[in-house]
Amino acid sequence: MKKKFSVSLMVIILAVIFAGGIWFFNTKGNINFSSSLSLIIKVTYLCDNNKTIEAAFYKGEPKPVQPGEMPIPSGSVKIVLSDGRSFDLPQTISADGSRYANSDESFIFWSKGNGALVLENNVEKDYKGCIVLSQDSGGLPNVYLDSKMGFTIRYPEGYSVDSSYKYQALGPGKDISGVKFIIPQSFASGTNLSSFDTGVSVEAIPNVLDCNASLFLSDKVKPQMITDNNFEYSFASSTDAGAGNRYEEHVWALPGTNPCLAVRYFIHYMALENYPQGSVSEFNRDALISQFDKIRHSLINL
């Protein structure tokens, strides 16, 4: 009988030590070993100065509360910063977004929609302007963040970036600011396509109540609603010609955004009859549009 008691006591002691260890890590080290946690999603945030945050969000089992009481957060997030630091943070109460913090709240990660806020000792220090970055769907290794306009986007190797771009075709005083990704010369080599200004731009018009594609083209162009890649756009297109040049524009505006955001495809090519016969071939329009579509599909806005 005495021997059995000694073995039972040893089991109890070991159980207490194990439980105490788990309590320590959960409360001091912010590491949650609960098997009830389930992965929701993994995302990458792109921040100013090309810094990144890898975040894995987990959902926990609901915690019981009395009627009328605030729900108790049970989730957590594991983040890895591009400077090499990593944190396992439990979710805390928040009236807006999803807030996570360590035990002394010296490090706070706050996810709000497609954006994230990082506070170190209550100061937004090294990770600013962070927005979710889409995964590479293939052939879009380069990334771009515009924290002022509020978007991230991917684009192919070789494209040049004009961050001071303005669309000026609407006339004096109607310039539209944005950023343009211009195709490389190699894409147009040997064809009638111009690599000077053919590309994809992301543009913004401030203080607009009804964000639609006609704002980015002539008022005479009537937009239509199009659902593409599970997203609803206001879409419009136009064509123009002059002195042997041909111009084709497609505008995909994002309804409900403020400022009003839109993606513009600008395709500039020359009439084949202006070249000596057989000197150039007609550019592959389908391949160009397909690549532009990939760029557009990678856009994530706040």
C-alpha positions, 0 to 999 in steps of 0.5 A: 500500500505504501509503495502504491502511494509513493508511485501515485505521489510521484505521478502527481508531482510530475503532473504539477511540474508539467502543468506549471511549465505549460502555465509559464510558457502560456503566460510569460512566453506567450506560447500556446500549446493548446491542441484546440487551436486550428489554423485559419490562414497564413498571409504575408504583409509588405511594409515600407522599406520592403520589410515583411511580416509572415503571419499565421492566424489561429482560432481557439475554442470559444470560452464560456461567458455569462450572458451580457458579458464581452466574448473572451478572445481565444485565438493567437497569431505567430508572426515572423519579421523580416529582421529575424524576430518571431513572436507567438501572441495571444489574441486580446480584446479589441473593438476594431480588428484583431489585436494580439499582444505579449504579456507586458504588451511591449509588442502589439500586432493589430490586424485590421482588414488587409492592413496591419499595425505593429507597436513596440512599446506603444510606438509604430517603429520599424514596420509601417504601412503594412498591407497584405501581399498576394501569393505569387500566382506564377511569373510575378516575382517583383512586389510593390507597396504604395502605403499612401494609395493603400495597395500592394501588387505583384509584377513580372521581371523586367518591368520598369516602375514609374512611381511619378506617373500621371494619366493626362489624356483627359485634358488640362487640370484632369490629371490622374496620379498613380504608378505605372508598370511598363513592359520590358523592351524584350516583350515587344522586340520584333513586333509592332507593340510599343515598349515605350508606354504599354503597361499596367497602371494603378490610379487613384481619384480622391473624394469620389462618391461613386467609384466607376470606370468612366471617371478614368476615361471619357464621360461618353464611355459607359461602364459595366459591372463585371465579376472576375476572379471572384471580384466585382469591377466597374469596367470600361474600355476605349480605342483610339488611333492617329498617325499610324499609332493604335491605342487600346485602354481597359479600365477596371475600377474598384467600386466602394474604394475611397480614393477611387482606385482603378487598374488601367491597361494601356496598349500602344502599337503601330499599324503593320502596314507602316512597316516594310513587309515581313520586317515585324510580326503582330504582337501576341495580344492574348499573351499580353492581356493574360499577363496584365490580368495576372498583375491586376489579380494580384492587387490587394487594397485596404 
